[in-house]
Every structure is written in structure tokens, then in C-alpha cells.
Amino acid sequence: MKNIVVIGDFEFSDALIEKIKSLGKVSFIVNASSATDWLQKVQGADVICSDGDYLLENLSKLKNVFITYPFIELGAFDTEQLKKNGVFIANAKGSSRDSIVEWVLFATLALFRKFTKYANSTKELSFERSESLNGKKALIIGKGDIGKRIGEIYEELGIDVDYFQRGDSLFQKTKGVQLIVNCLSTNASSEKLLDKSFFIGMDKGSYFISFVRHYTFDVDGLIESINANVVAGAAIDCDPETAFDTDGAFYRKLLEQENVLVTPHVAFATKQAVENANGMMIKNIESYIVGLPQNILVKKINY
């Protein structure tokens, strides 16, 4: 029987609690006070179900354990080294896809149609014609589940969609594009792929949207390109911050920028996404135990 440690603040239904109890000997630990405390509390576990707190900093210290967590990205780590240590990680791929896509649609409309400027206005505004999405050209950087779904909906709105994938020329792909959406995964090949030269090289008056970790893009380069009147504006959901935290340095830096629509890591935050993720974690554990592991993260270059 597998020793399963559930560590973190989870909103499991009674049915999911009963399900996980049927899979092994389960210990439920609400939280840990530090990374060291976390590591002590998971000792002896064959399976760790983690909410993400203190997980990344402890990965290299773990041995012979299966880990699952309720979101897509955790951060940068070497899965080949973890494999040597007998550590395997499964995410909740796709659980928050629809919720994130909804945020991207909101951001897209806010940038082109200026709806946030007009909402709840208490004074007369000067007449201004905004830009329709129909006929625009968008480049989606990354063709995973979320990127493909964004592209499908964009096309329904009359947007001409292109994708950047490994092996393409990023410089050539950005030409003639009015909107770029960053859907990159966090891995060795994506670190600061969207650097200062990328943003300065964007077409004048174009927009940038990102809901992924800023590991993949140079935020200072983005701000510089906006101040140089190259990029017209951006919408960023601050993934590195704790959800709904408006005091984080990354969020506050972007908040100071007049042409940046910034939200405090909320794109994923729906009841449905939580339910999907929790169910997927239990399914990950069940699949691992029967010898058919799913959603295992591997070291890869494609995004």
C-alpha cells in the first residue's frame, strides 16, 4: 500500500476524499511553516499531493517519490536529474484552460476596444473610435492546449492567426502582426526567449498579452518598448505573484505603466478550474499506482 501525503490547503469534495483514501494510506497535512518543515512532513511518502507551497525549492532533495499538483506550471527544474533521483511529477494539464482563455479574450477586447476605459465612467468622454478585432493578425507563441484554443476562438472573431513553434524565425513571425500572445511553457529553451530585442522589433502600434511566468519574457524590455512608442500596450496576468496579491514587486512595477493592463494572477481562478484540477490530481495518483502514469512532466524543448 502506497503512503500518500496530501499537503496544502485543498478544497476536496467528500467524494474525492473517499477516492484518495481508497488508493493508499493517506496523511492530510494542512500546511507547513517553512521549506524545512515541509520536507520533514513528507518524509516516507511514496506519493505527494502538493498545493505547490515549498515544493520547487525541495525538489532536488526528494528521492523515489511521485508528485502531483493542481496547476500547469511550477517553475524551472531539471526533470532529467529528478528522474535519476526517482522523482516524477504530474501536473493538472488543461484544468484551467477555459478559464485562462476567457482572461485572454477579456484582455484582447480591453486592448483593442478600450472597454475598461469606458466602463462605469462618471464623466463625459471624448469621442474615439476603437479597433475591431475583425481583420487583425495575431501571433500565438506556443501551440499547446491553451494556445490552440485561443487561436480557434480568435479565428471565429475574424482574426488571422499564426503560431510560433520551435524552429521558426521569431523575427519573421512578428512582422505584420498587431497582437502577440505569449503561451510559452517554462523550460530551458523558453527562458527570456522574448527579450528586449524581441519587443523593440515588434511592429509599431502592436499589443502584447501574457498570462505565463515572466521567466519567458523580459519585462523591462517590454516596458522600454512601450516607452519608445513601439508597443502600444500590454495585458499581463502576474503569474509569479501569489494569486490576488497586489503588493508584489512584479505587479507593482507593471501597475505603474499607463499602457499596461495588469491583473494579480487571477486568470486561472474559477471554481470550475479548481474542481477540474482536484479531480485530475486524484486521477494522476490512481493512474500512477496502477502503472499507467499520466501528465508526467518531461524535459522538452518544444512549446
HELIX and SHEET records of a PDB file:
HELIX    1   1 ASP A   14  LYS A   21  1                                   8    
HELIX    2   2 ALA A   35  LYS A   41  1                                   7    
HELIX    3   3 LEU A   56  LYS A   61  5                                   6    
HELIX    4   4 THR A   79  LYS A   84  1                                   6    
HELIX    5   5 ARG A   97  ARG A  113  1                                  17    
HELIX    6   6 PHE A  115  TYR A  118  1                                   4    
HELIX    7   7 ASP A  145  GLU A  156  1                                  12    
HELIX    8   8 LEU A  170  LYS A  173  1                                   4    
HELIX    9   9 LYS A  196  ILE A  200  1                                   5    
HELIX   10  10 HIS A  214  THR A  216  5                                   3    
HELIX   11  11 VAL A  219  ASN A  227  1                                   9    
HELIX   12  12 ALA A  249  LEU A  255  1                                   7    
HELIX   13  13 LYS A  271  ILE A  289  1                                  19    
SHEET    1   A 5 LYS A  25  ILE A  29  0                                        
SHEET    2   A 5 ASN A   3  ILE A   7  1                                        
SHEET    3   A 5 VAL A  47  SER A  50  1                                        
SHEET    4   A 5 VAL A  65  THR A  68  1                                        
SHEET    5   A 5 VAL A  87  ALA A  90  1                                        
SHEET    1   B 6 ASP A 160  PHE A 164  0                                        
SHEET    2   B 6 LYS A 137  ILE A 141  1                                        
SHEET    3   B 6 LEU A 179  ASN A 182  1                                        
SHEET    4   B 6 SER A 206  SER A 210  1                                        
SHEET    5   B 6 VAL A 231  ASP A 237  1                                        
SHEET    6   B 6 VAL A 260  THR A 263  1                                        
END                                                                             
